[in-house]
Amino acid sequence: MPDLALLSNASLIAIAAILIIGVPHGGLDGAVARRVGWPSGTLPWMLFHILYLLLAASVAGLWWLYPLPSLIFFLVISALHFGSSDIRHISPPSSKDAWVPLIAHGGLVVIAIPVLQSSSVEPLFAALVGTESSLWLVKQINQLRLPWAACLFAYVIYSIYQPRWRKSLLSLSVLIALAYLLPPLVSFALYFCLWHSRSHMQRIWRNIAQADRRRSANETLIYSLLAYAAAGVYFVLQTDTASASVTAITPALLQLTFIGLAALTVPHMVLVDFIHGQQQEDQQHD
């Protein structure tokens, strides 16, 4: 296992922010399910959560069995999820004029950060999939830097003729600059907490009926507390925090953060991007 004891305090704070601030943005999924037509009542409510947790647990289980394919899968779906979320307020991700912005925004986390901070990303990936697999994966991601840069250049040209994309391009440019200047965990936390999670929660909250908002807020609080409790149990089981060194604790913390994100992203993405997103697009077409 690589030595991760040299993670800065800023990086450790970033991990805490991802867990504390980022997790609640999925707490509105119950409200999203009701909005897309999930039946009301105790039994349907229980069934929804059982299916949600089973899917999340399956993702976590597959990661322990097949860590490298699971990390690759997580990076791919993260690119789709983040890219779709970043542009949804401007254009539906499935529209013909959105594929260049979608790729450009989707590449921020999965291409720009690993390429611009490859020496810092390698030990982070190694904590998740092992050293050899980490070196291989970073090398493969580096192969994507020129195609993604070409797409980014096309996005710049695109925004000249499509002014509605200029603001999102400017935001992406700022985020890329932060990815270059800051440690990878810090730049990811800034994007995930202050950009992605914030805009997602605002967009979903605006679409929740007034009568359902109190219930949705209570659900978000309860789900977040349960997630924190589960994270605490995992962390205690994986490390002897009374005697373990920072080197021993940090890999478990990284695994908790990113395997947990992967497990929650899959059901969240199925609900938000595919079901709710498709319903919104259908309504716009109508």
Backbone bond lengths (Angstrom), bond angles and torsions (degrees), N, CA, C in turn:
res aa  C-N    CA-C-N  psi(-1)  N-CA   C-N-CA  omega(-1)  CA-C   N-CA-C  phi
1 M - - - 1.462 - - 1.517 109.76 -
2 P 1.325 119.71 131.27 1.446 121.48 179.98 1.514 112.04 -64.98
3 D 1.322 115.25 156.28 1.460 120.33 179.21 1.519 109.37 -77.82
4 L 1.315 115.39 111.16 1.454 120.68 -179.89 1.525 111.76 -106.78
5 A 1.333 115.63 11.84 1.458 118.56 -176.99 1.513 112.38 -68.25
6 L 1.340 116.66 -16.28 1.452 120.29 -176.72 1.518 112.97 -87.60
7 L 1.324 117.90 8.09 1.456 119.43 174.02 1.525 109.29 -57.12
8 S 1.301 115.77 132.43 1.457 120.10 -178.27 1.519 110.65 -70.73
9 N 1.325 114.94 163.38 1.457 119.41 175.07 1.523 110.84 -59.99
10 A 1.344 115.77 -35.23 1.463 119.78 178.63 1.523 110.87 -62.29
11 S 1.332 117.60 -38.84 1.464 121.37 179.17 1.520 110.93 -68.36
12 L 1.325 117.29 -39.27 1.457 120.52 177.99 1.531 110.76 -67.14
13 I 1.327 116.45 -38.56 1.470 119.89 175.22 1.524 110.22 -64.50
14 A 1.341 116.36 -36.60 1.462 120.35 178.66 1.523 111.09 -62.74
15 I 1.328 116.97 -41.62 1.464 120.46 177.69 1.531 110.04 -61.76
16 A 1.326 115.35 -43.98 1.471 119.08 178.33 1.522 111.01 -61.40
17 A 1.326 116.85 -40.34 1.468 120.12 -179.84 1.523 110.99 -65.28
18 I 1.335 117.25 -40.28 1.463 121.04 178.48 1.525 110.18 -59.57
19 L 1.336 115.51 -43.04 1.460 119.83 -178.47 1.527 111.97 -73.13
20 I 1.330 116.89 -43.18 1.459 120.77 -172.82 1.527 112.21 -81.22
21 I 1.334 116.76 -43.07 1.466 120.92 -175.58 1.524 111.59 -92.91
22 G 1.339 116.21 -38.96 1.455 119.16 -174.78 1.513 114.26 -73.08
23 V 1.340 116.86 -36.61 1.468 120.21 -175.83 1.531 113.06 -58.59
24 P 1.342 120.30 -44.08 1.482 119.14 -176.70 1.517 114.89 -61.36
25 H 1.340 118.67 -16.06 1.468 118.10 -176.90 1.520 111.59 -69.64
26 G 1.347 116.63 -16.42 1.459 119.49 172.72 1.514 113.11 -91.75
27 G 1.343 116.01 -3.87 1.455 119.42 -177.31 1.513 114.17 -71.12
28 L 1.331 116.74 -12.83 1.463 120.72 178.45 1.526 112.33 -89.20
29 D 1.323 117.73 6.37 1.467 119.69 -176.93 1.518 112.35 -64.11
30 G 1.327 117.07 -30.19 1.466 119.20 175.55 1.518 111.22 -62.16
31 A 1.329 115.90 -42.01 1.469 120.19 177.48 1.518 110.98 -65.75
32 V 1.331 116.46 -38.44 1.466 120.20 178.15 1.526 110.09 -63.36
33 A 1.334 116.12 -40.98 1.471 119.70 179.45 1.526 110.59 -61.37
34 R 1.323 116.94 -42.87 1.467 118.87 178.60 1.527 110.85 -65.83
35 R 1.317 116.49 -35.63 1.457 119.66 -178.69 1.525 111.59 -66.11
36 V 1.337 117.12 -35.32 1.466 119.25 -178.00 1.521 112.00 -85.60
37 G 1.345 116.90 2.36 1.454 118.55 172.22 1.504 116.20 112.24
38 W 1.356 118.20 10.82 1.460 119.00 177.34 1.530 108.72 -64.73
39 P 1.330 118.01 133.14 1.477 120.57 -175.20 1.525 111.88 -60.92
40 S 1.320 116.01 148.04 1.464 121.51 176.14 1.525 109.29 -84.31
41 G 1.308 115.57 166.83 1.456 120.18 -179.64 1.517 110.95 116.44
42 T 1.336 115.40 161.43 1.458 120.75 -175.17 1.526 112.34 -65.75
43 L 1.341 117.65 -47.41 1.455 120.46 -177.09 1.536 112.25 -64.70
44 P 1.334 119.84 -47.56 1.467 119.05 175.63 1.531 112.58 -60.25
45 W 1.339 116.66 -37.20 1.465 120.81 177.95 1.529 110.57 -61.93
46 M 1.329 116.63 -44.64 1.469 120.76 178.94 1.526 110.59 -66.09
47 L 1.329 117.06 -40.96 1.464 120.76 -179.48 1.519 111.26 -62.73
48 F 1.335 116.21 -41.40 1.466 119.82 178.58 1.526 110.87 -58.05
49 H 1.330 116.56 -47.57 1.454 120.14 -176.86 1.522 112.32 -70.68
50 I 1.318 116.81 -33.74 1.468 119.81 176.25 1.529 109.98 -63.65
51 L 1.333 116.88 -46.70 1.461 120.55 179.50 1.524 111.01 -64.50
52 Y 1.319 116.45 -40.65 1.469 121.90 179.71 1.532 110.12 -60.67
53 L 1.332 116.16 -48.35 1.461 120.62 -177.67 1.526 111.80 -70.30
54 L 1.326 116.75 -36.05 1.468 119.20 177.57 1.525 111.02 -63.14
55 L 1.322 116.59 -42.05 1.463 119.62 178.25 1.521 110.78 -65.02
56 A 1.329 116.85 -42.95 1.467 120.33 178.42 1.529 110.77 -63.43
57 A 1.329 117.36 -43.59 1.462 121.04 -179.88 1.525 111.17 -65.45
58 S 1.326 116.93 -35.15 1.470 120.18 178.17 1.520 110.96 -64.23
59 V 1.331 116.31 -40.78 1.467 120.27 178.57 1.523 110.14 -63.32
60 A 1.336 117.18 -45.56 1.462 120.86 179.31 1.528 110.90 -62.70
61 G 1.338 116.38 -41.63 1.460 119.74 178.78 1.512 112.64 -63.59
62 L 1.323 116.63 -42.61 1.464 119.98 178.43 1.521 111.18 -64.41
63 W 1.339 117.08 -32.77 1.470 119.19 178.61 1.525 110.81 -63.34
64 W 1.335 116.99 -42.45 1.461 119.54 179.73 1.519 111.13 -65.44
65 L 1.334 117.69 -31.94 1.469 120.64 179.98 1.522 111.80 -81.69
66 Y 1.327 116.84 -40.37 1.471 121.80 -174.80 1.526 109.19 -133.44
67 P 1.332 117.55 75.33 1.473 119.63 -171.94 1.525 114.39 -63.32
68 L 1.329 118.31 -45.18 1.464 118.75 -176.70 1.524 112.55 -66.35
69 P 1.348 120.19 -50.90 1.472 118.90 176.16 1.530 112.42 -58.45
70 S 1.335 116.05 -34.34 1.471 119.19 -179.58 1.523 111.17 -67.97
71 L 1.340 117.13 -40.39 1.462 119.32 178.25 1.524 110.57 -66.20
72 I 1.328 116.74 -41.18 1.470 119.90 177.54 1.526 110.11 -60.89
73 F 1.328 116.09 -45.58 1.465 120.66 178.19 1.521 110.65 -60.11
74 F 1.335 116.89 -42.37 1.461 121.03 179.76 1.525 111.01 -62.81
75 L 1.326 117.41 -41.02 1.464 120.64 179.26 1.526 110.82 -64.99
76 V 1.327 116.69 -40.12 1.471 120.32 -179.40 1.526 110.72 -65.45
77 I 1.341 117.01 -48.88 1.459 118.56 -177.80 1.534 110.74 -69.84
78 S 1.351 116.77 -29.14 1.461 119.33 176.27 1.520 110.53 -65.34
79 A 1.335 116.15 -41.08 1.469 119.53 177.71 1.524 110.51 -60.42
80 L 1.320 116.60 -43.95 1.468 120.16 179.36 1.526 111.30 -66.29
81 H 1.331 116.38 -43.73 1.460 120.50 -176.66 1.524 111.45 -68.47
82 F 1.325 116.67 -48.67 1.463 119.64 -179.44 1.524 111.35 -66.16
83 G 1.334 116.67 -43.43 1.451 119.70 179.33 1.510 112.19 -61.91
84 S 1.327 116.72 -44.29 1.466 120.84 179.18 1.516 111.58 -63.21
85 S 1.335 116.05 -43.63 1.460 120.11 -178.89 1.524 111.97 -64.51
86 D 1.329 116.38 -38.55 1.468 120.46 -176.58 1.526 113.24 -67.48
87 I 1.330 116.97 -27.53 1.467 118.87 -174.85 1.520 113.24 -110.54
88 R 1.325 117.57 -4.30 1.462 119.96 -172.87 1.528 112.63 -61.23
89 H 1.329 117.44 -30.40 1.457 119.97 -178.80 1.529 111.77 -74.07
90 I 1.326 116.96 -11.98 1.469 121.29 179.69 1.515 111.47 -103.98
91 S 1.323 116.18 -45.84 1.459 120.35 -177.39 1.521 109.56 -155.15
92 P 1.337 119.36 144.34 1.462 120.84 175.62 1.528 110.19 -57.91
93 P 1.334 118.81 133.42 1.462 121.01 -177.53 1.523 114.31 -56.88
94 S 1.328 117.71 -24.61 1.462 120.45 -178.01 1.524 113.08 -85.33
95 S 1.324 117.73 -6.07 1.457 119.40 -178.51 1.523 110.94 -71.73
96 K 1.326 115.96 156.15 1.460 121.09 -174.22 1.518 112.84 -65.70
97 D 1.324 117.70 -29.10 1.458 120.53 -176.63 1.528 112.80 -89.30
98 A 1.344 117.27 6.92 1.467 119.56 -174.27 1.526 113.72 -108.05
99 W 1.332 119.27 -5.89 1.460 118.33 -171.25 1.529 112.63 -69.94
100 V 1.340 117.85 -34.41 1.469 119.51 177.47 1.531 110.88 -66.45
101 P 1.343 119.71 -50.85 1.471 119.31 175.03 1.528 113.04 -59.90
102 L 1.334 117.23 -37.18 1.465 120.46 -179.95 1.524 110.93 -60.00
103 I 1.328 117.47 -47.71 1.466 121.02 179.79 1.521 110.83 -66.22
104 A 1.337 116.34 -41.91 1.467 120.30 -178.70 1.528 110.82 -61.23
105 H 1.330 116.60 -48.77 1.465 119.93 -179.90 1.524 111.47 -70.60
106 G 1.317 117.29 -38.38 1.456 120.61 179.92 1.515 113.14 -64.39
107 G 1.321 117.13 -25.28 1.465 120.75 -178.47 1.508 114.57 -82.30
108 L 1.337 117.90 -7.66 1.467 119.81 -177.42 1.526 111.63 -57.21
109 V 1.333 116.45 -55.81 1.465 120.83 -174.60 1.521 111.85 -77.59
110 V 1.325 117.66 -41.16 1.462 120.34 -170.31 1.524 113.62 -90.94
111 I 1.330 118.09 -15.18 1.466 120.31 178.83 1.526 111.06 -121.11
112 A 1.329 117.74 -54.94 1.462 120.53 -174.01 1.526 112.16 -60.90
113 I 1.320 117.80 -49.60 1.464 119.73 -177.55 1.530 111.46 -64.30
114 P 1.351 120.68 -48.64 1.467 118.94 177.85 1.530 113.89 -63.04
115 V 1.336 117.15 -34.46 1.468 119.42 -179.06 1.522 110.68 -73.82
116 L 1.318 117.76 -45.19 1.459 121.26 -176.75 1.528 112.92 -75.00
117 Q 1.337 116.90 -21.26 1.464 121.09 -178.15 1.531 110.45 -131.23
118 S 1.330 116.54 43.87 1.466 120.24 -171.61 1.526 112.75 -59.85
119 S 1.336 118.43 -39.93 1.468 120.11 -178.61 1.525 111.89 -67.05
120 S 1.318 117.02 -27.96 1.466 120.68 178.20 1.520 112.14 -87.14
121 V 1.326 117.29 -27.86 1.459 121.22 -178.90 1.529 111.31 -77.02
122 E 1.323 117.58 -33.28 1.469 120.57 -177.40 1.528 113.21 -54.41
123 P 1.353 120.11 -49.73 1.477 118.00 178.50 1.522 113.64 -66.97
124 L 1.330 117.08 -26.80 1.463 119.30 176.58 1.524 110.01 -68.39
125 F 1.324 116.64 -46.71 1.463 120.28 176.40 1.528 110.37 -62.66
126 A 1.347 116.44 -36.47 1.469 119.93 -178.13 1.524 111.44 -62.94
127 A 1.316 116.71 -33.87 1.472 119.38 177.30 1.518 111.52 -66.03
128 L 1.351 116.41 -20.98 1.465 121.23 -177.47 1.522 112.74 -97.68
129 V 1.339 116.85 -35.35 1.473 119.05 -172.67 1.529 113.40 -132.41
130 G 1.320 119.38 -0.22 1.462 121.32 -178.01 1.523 111.81 98.20
131 T 1.324 115.81 157.69 1.459 121.02 -172.87 1.522 112.93 -65.02
132 E 1.323 118.00 -48.82 1.469 120.59 -177.31 1.520 111.19 -62.57
133 S 1.309 116.84 -45.18 1.454 120.32 179.66 1.525 111.24 -64.98
134 S 1.338 115.88 -35.35 1.458 119.77 178.51 1.522 111.52 -63.83
135 L 1.330 116.83 -46.25 1.471 120.67 178.97 1.520 110.87 -61.14
136 W 1.327 116.31 -41.55 1.464 120.46 179.53 1.524 111.01 -64.40
137 L 1.326 116.39 -43.94 1.458 120.39 -176.39 1.529 111.30 -66.63
138 V 1.323 117.30 -43.74 1.465 119.90 178.74 1.527 110.17 -62.28
139 K 1.324 116.47 -37.84 1.471 120.23 177.34 1.522 110.83 -62.47
140 Q 1.325 117.51 -42.47 1.470 120.62 179.53 1.532 111.33 -66.43
141 I 1.326 115.95 -39.82 1.462 119.03 178.68 1.522 110.44 -63.53
142 N 1.329 116.51 -37.52 1.462 119.91 178.67 1.526 112.20 -61.41
143 Q 1.322 116.40 -26.24 1.462 119.74 177.95 1.533 111.49 -68.71
144 L 1.320 116.18 -18.31 1.464 120.61 -178.30 1.521 113.13 -91.02
145 R 1.331 117.38 -3.84 1.465 119.24 -172.65 1.519 112.32 -65.48
146 L 1.343 118.32 -40.34 1.456 119.68 -178.71 1.529 112.14 -71.94
147 P 1.346 119.65 -45.44 1.479 118.14 174.87 1.523 112.59 -58.75
148 W 1.343 116.92 -40.18 1.463 118.79 179.53 1.529 110.96 -68.62
149 A 1.334 116.86 -38.80 1.470 119.75 177.52 1.521 110.45 -63.13
150 A 1.341 117.17 -37.64 1.466 120.57 176.92 1.522 110.19 -64.12
151 C 1.326 116.52 -39.74 1.470 120.52 177.21 1.518 110.56 -65.49
152 L 1.322 116.62 -38.74 1.461 120.71 178.37 1.528 110.74 -64.15
153 F 1.332 116.01 -41.35 1.464 120.33 176.68 1.532 110.47 -62.94
154 A 1.336 116.56 -41.69 1.462 120.56 177.21 1.531 110.61 -62.06
155 Y 1.336 116.06 -35.02 1.467 120.88 177.53 1.532 110.79 -63.57
156 V 1.338 116.16 -40.05 1.463 120.46 177.69 1.529 110.19 -61.87
157 I 1.335 116.18 -48.29 1.459 120.51 178.92 1.528 110.32 -62.60
158 Y 1.310 114.77 -40.81 1.470 121.87 -179.52 1.524 110.85 -58.65
159 S 1.351 115.72 -43.10 1.462 119.84 -176.23 1.529 112.10 -69.80
160 I 1.334 117.10 -20.78 1.460 119.86 176.95 1.530 110.27 -64.66
161 Y 1.325 114.87 -38.69 1.471 120.57 -177.66 1.519 112.47 -95.16
162 Q 1.356 117.10 -14.50 1.463 122.28 178.61 1.528 108.33 -125.26
163 P 1.334 117.91 84.49 1.475 121.28 -173.61 1.527 114.48 -56.95
164 R 1.332 118.14 -25.59 1.462 119.57 -177.00 1.527 112.52 -65.09
165 W 1.350 117.20 -15.93 1.454 120.72 -179.69 1.528 112.73 -92.15
166 R 1.326 118.04 -5.43 1.463 119.91 -171.77 1.525 113.03 -66.84
167 K 1.324 116.75 -40.02 1.459 119.66 -179.02 1.526 110.95 -64.65
168 S 1.331 116.90 -43.29 1.466 119.49 179.64 1.525 110.83 -68.06
169 L 1.340 117.64 -34.30 1.459 120.71 175.86 1.527 110.57 -64.31
170 L 1.319 117.23 -41.87 1.461 120.76 177.87 1.526 110.83 -61.85
171 S 1.330 116.58 -43.16 1.468 120.39 178.10 1.520 110.87 -61.37
172 L 1.326 116.42 -44.08 1.458 120.36 178.56 1.523 110.78 -62.08
173 S 1.321 117.68 -39.66 1.464 121.28 179.53 1.524 111.03 -62.37
174 V 1.330 116.71 -40.91 1.466 120.44 177.70 1.528 110.40 -63.91
175 L 1.324 116.72 -42.31 1.463 120.90 -179.68 1.525 111.34 -65.80
176 I 1.328 117.89 -36.73 1.465 121.04 176.84 1.529 109.83 -65.65
177 A 1.328 116.66 -40.71 1.468 120.14 177.55 1.524 110.94 -61.79
178 L 1.326 116.98 -41.01 1.457 120.59 177.22 1.523 111.02 -64.60
179 A 1.350 116.38 -37.58 1.463 120.28 177.99 1.525 111.20 -63.45
180 Y 1.314 116.57 -31.42 1.473 121.27 178.38 1.520 111.53 -76.71
181 L 1.331 117.32 -35.92 1.463 121.31 -171.94 1.524 113.53 -89.54
182 L 1.336 117.42 -28.97 1.460 121.43 -170.44 1.520 112.07 -109.64
183 P 1.335 117.74 158.48 1.466 120.41 173.32 1.526 110.11 -57.90
184 P 1.332 117.73 151.22 1.470 120.07 -172.74 1.524 114.07 -59.75
185 L 1.316 117.59 -39.51 1.465 118.76 -179.71 1.525 111.36 -67.19
186 V 1.319 116.58 -33.60 1.461 120.25 -179.60 1.520 110.66 -70.73
187 S 1.332 117.05 -47.58 1.469 119.11 179.99 1.521 111.15 -65.17
188 F 1.342 117.25 -36.88 1.463 119.17 177.34 1.529 110.98 -65.92
189 A 1.335 116.72 -42.19 1.465 119.91 -179.64 1.523 111.34 -63.73
190 L 1.335 117.14 -40.57 1.459 120.01 177.97 1.526 110.58 -61.02
191 Y 1.331 115.55 -44.20 1.466 118.66 179.10 1.527 110.75 -67.41
192 F 1.328 116.92 -49.51 1.458 121.04 -173.11 1.529 112.17 -65.77
193 C 1.333 116.69 -42.06 1.461 120.28 -175.35 1.525 112.93 -83.66
194 L 1.331 116.59 -47.54 1.460 120.28 -171.49 1.520 113.93 -90.83
195 W 1.321 116.55 -19.89 1.464 119.28 -178.08 1.524 111.05 -110.08
196 H 1.336 116.38 -64.61 1.466 119.82 -173.95 1.526 112.18 -66.46
197 S 1.334 117.20 -56.36 1.466 120.29 -176.10 1.523 111.79 -63.16
198 R 1.324 116.21 -42.24 1.464 119.98 -178.87 1.529 111.29 -62.23
199 S 1.331 117.11 -50.22 1.464 119.69 -177.61 1.523 111.21 -66.84
200 H 1.343 116.67 -35.96 1.470 119.69 178.65 1.527 110.45 -63.71
201 M 1.322 116.57 -47.91 1.467 119.33 -177.51 1.526 111.36 -65.57
202 Q 1.314 117.30 -38.44 1.463 119.85 177.48 1.527 110.92 -63.33
203 R 1.335 116.34 -43.38 1.459 120.06 -178.23 1.526 111.24 -65.73
204 I 1.334 116.33 -44.14 1.464 119.86 179.92 1.521 110.84 -67.94
205 W 1.335 117.11 -42.00 1.473 120.82 -177.77 1.523 111.21 -61.46
206 R 1.327 117.00 -39.27 1.469 120.11 179.11 1.524 111.78 -63.41
207 N 1.332 116.58 -27.39 1.458 120.58 -177.39 1.528 113.62 -90.40
208 I 1.325 116.88 -4.78 1.467 120.00 179.48 1.525 109.38 -84.46
209 A 1.303 116.46 132.55 1.457 120.66 178.43 1.530 110.29 -59.90
210 Q 1.331 115.39 145.77 1.465 120.42 -177.21 1.527 111.25 -55.70
211 A 1.320 116.56 -39.01 1.469 120.30 -177.39 1.521 112.48 -68.66
212 D 1.334 117.42 -19.22 1.466 121.44 -176.46 1.526 112.32 -100.54
213 R 1.326 118.25 -2.05 1.463 120.14 -172.22 1.534 113.12 -70.32
214 R 1.322 116.85 -40.03 1.466 118.42 -179.94 1.522 110.55 -63.83
215 R 1.315 115.96 -44.71 1.469 119.55 178.34 1.522 110.23 -61.40
216 S 1.326 117.48 -41.91 1.460 121.51 -178.84 1.521 111.54 -64.85
217 A 1.348 116.49 -40.01 1.465 120.25 178.33 1.527 110.83 -65.05
218 N 1.328 117.06 -41.90 1.464 120.33 178.35 1.527 110.92 -64.34
219 E 1.336 116.51 -41.29 1.457 119.82 177.67 1.523 111.09 -61.17
220 T 1.324 116.45 -44.46 1.466 120.34 -179.80 1.521 110.94 -58.99
221 L 1.337 117.04 -43.01 1.463 121.26 178.71 1.522 110.98 -63.59
222 I 1.336 116.92 -46.05 1.468 120.69 -177.73 1.528 110.50 -65.59
223 Y 1.339 117.19 -45.70 1.462 120.44 -179.21 1.524 110.87 -62.03
224 S 1.327 116.43 -39.83 1.463 120.20 -179.18 1.525 110.59 -65.64
225 L 1.331 117.23 -43.79 1.464 120.82 179.72 1.526 110.73 -63.86
226 L 1.333 116.75 -39.91 1.466 119.90 177.21 1.521 111.25 -64.66
227 A 1.332 116.85 -39.93 1.465 120.34 178.39 1.526 110.89 -64.44
228 Y 1.335 116.79 -40.88 1.457 119.70 178.26 1.531 110.96 -65.58
229 A 1.331 116.77 -38.94 1.463 120.34 178.71 1.521 110.76 -63.91
230 A 1.344 116.44 -44.41 1.457 120.48 178.74 1.525 110.41 -63.02
231 A 1.341 116.69 -40.35 1.463 120.47 178.04 1.524 110.73 -62.74
232 G 1.330 116.57 -40.70 1.459 119.75 178.93 1.511 112.44 -63.94
233 V 1.334 116.68 -41.67 1.468 120.67 178.18 1.518 110.49 -62.69
234 Y 1.343 116.38 -45.47 1.470 120.08 178.67 1.519 110.77 -58.97
235 F 1.324 116.54 -45.84 1.453 120.52 -176.11 1.524 111.25 -63.81
236 V 1.331 117.15 -41.76 1.461 120.99 179.01 1.526 110.91 -65.07
237 L 1.328 116.81 -40.70 1.467 120.31 -179.86 1.520 112.42 -67.63
238 Q 1.334 116.61 -33.08 1.456 120.59 -176.13 1.523 113.11 -84.69
239 T 1.311 118.18 -21.40 1.460 120.47 -176.67 1.515 110.64 -138.29
240 D 1.316 114.63 146.27 1.460 120.83 170.13 1.520 107.02 -93.21
241 T 1.340 115.23 88.08 1.461 119.36 -170.70 1.533 112.79 -64.36
242 A 1.318 117.55 -16.71 1.459 118.96 -179.94 1.519 112.11 -74.28
243 S 1.352 116.15 -30.48 1.458 118.88 -175.18 1.512 113.84 -123.49
244 A 1.340 117.48 -11.91 1.461 119.68 -175.14 1.519 110.78 -72.73
245 S 1.331 115.37 147.41 1.453 120.95 175.06 1.522 108.94 -80.01
246 V 1.331 115.60 168.09 1.456 119.93 176.66 1.519 110.32 -60.28
247 T 1.346 116.31 -34.73 1.466 120.62 179.77 1.517 111.24 -61.24
248 A 1.332 116.85 -36.53 1.463 120.22 -179.59 1.518 112.02 -79.11
249 I 1.331 116.63 -33.03 1.454 120.43 -175.91 1.526 111.67 -76.98
250 T 1.329 117.63 -39.69 1.454 121.15 -172.39 1.521 113.96 -59.68
251 P 1.352 121.12 -44.69 1.472 118.76 177.28 1.524 113.06 -57.92
252 A 1.328 117.11 -40.43 1.472 119.41 178.16 1.519 110.72 -63.79
253 L 1.322 116.96 -36.44 1.460 120.96 178.87 1.521 110.96 -66.87
254 L 1.323 116.70 -40.93 1.461 120.50 177.50 1.523 111.15 -65.91
255 Q 1.348 116.23 -42.53 1.463 119.82 178.28 1.518 110.43 -62.12
256 L 1.318 116.22 -44.56 1.464 120.23 178.34 1.519 110.74 -57.56
257 T 1.330 116.50 -43.94 1.457 121.11 -175.68 1.516 111.65 -67.26
258 F 1.326 116.81 -53.54 1.458 119.14 -169.19 1.528 113.77 -88.15
259 I 1.311 118.43 -32.21 1.470 118.70 172.40 1.531 108.92 -68.95
260 G 1.327 116.04 -37.57 1.462 119.21 175.65 1.514 111.85 -63.43
261 L 1.346 116.90 -42.16 1.463 119.77 177.04 1.520 111.23 -61.90
262 A 1.328 116.35 -42.61 1.465 119.72 179.74 1.525 110.70 -62.20
263 A 1.339 116.25 -44.07 1.467 120.33 -178.25 1.521 111.25 -62.47
264 L 1.329 117.25 -38.79 1.462 120.31 -178.38 1.524 112.67 -83.44
265 T 1.333 116.79 -25.09 1.464 119.77 -177.81 1.519 111.79 -67.98
266 V 1.330 117.88 -37.78 1.468 119.82 -175.31 1.531 111.66 -62.42
267 P 1.351 120.70 -56.31 1.481 117.87 177.87 1.520 112.25 -64.98
268 H 1.333 116.88 -34.64 1.463 120.54 177.75 1.525 110.58 -62.02
269 M 1.318 116.66 -43.06 1.462 121.24 -178.48 1.533 110.92 -69.48
270 V 1.321 116.97 -40.54 1.467 120.25 177.90 1.518 110.26 -58.13
271 L 1.321 115.89 -43.45 1.464 120.55 -176.70 1.528 111.89 -74.92
272 V 1.340 116.55 -49.24 1.463 121.11 -171.47 1.522 112.11 -79.13
273 D 1.335 116.97 -47.43 1.461 120.30 -173.76 1.520 112.58 -82.48
274 F 1.322 116.52 -45.25 1.456 118.92 -172.44 1.529 112.77 -87.44
275 I 1.329 117.60 -47.77 1.464 119.92 -175.85 1.526 110.91 -83.32
276 H 1.338 116.37 -57.88 1.462 119.68 -178.32 1.523 111.17 -67.44
277 G 1.337 117.03 -42.47 1.457 120.12 -179.73 1.512 112.40 -63.02
278 Q 1.333 116.81 -42.01 1.449 120.42 179.19 1.526 110.83 -66.92
279 Q 1.325 117.16 -37.13 1.466 120.50 178.17 1.530 110.45 -63.48
280 Q 1.335 117.13 -41.70 1.463 120.58 178.73 1.527 111.43 -63.99
281 E 1.339 116.55 -40.24 1.452 120.10 179.41 1.523 110.84 -66.00
282 D 1.320 116.73 -39.37 1.462 120.89 178.53 1.528 110.31 -63.49
283 Q 1.337 116.74 -40.07 1.448 120.36 179.50 1.527 111.33 -66.73
284 Q 1.350 116.76 -36.71 1.452 120.39 177.85 1.524 111.21 -66.44
285 H 1.335 115.62 -37.41 1.461 119.50 179.75 1.519 111.00 -69.98
286 D 1.353 115.39 -32.97 1.469 118.65 178.23 1.530 110.96 -69.74
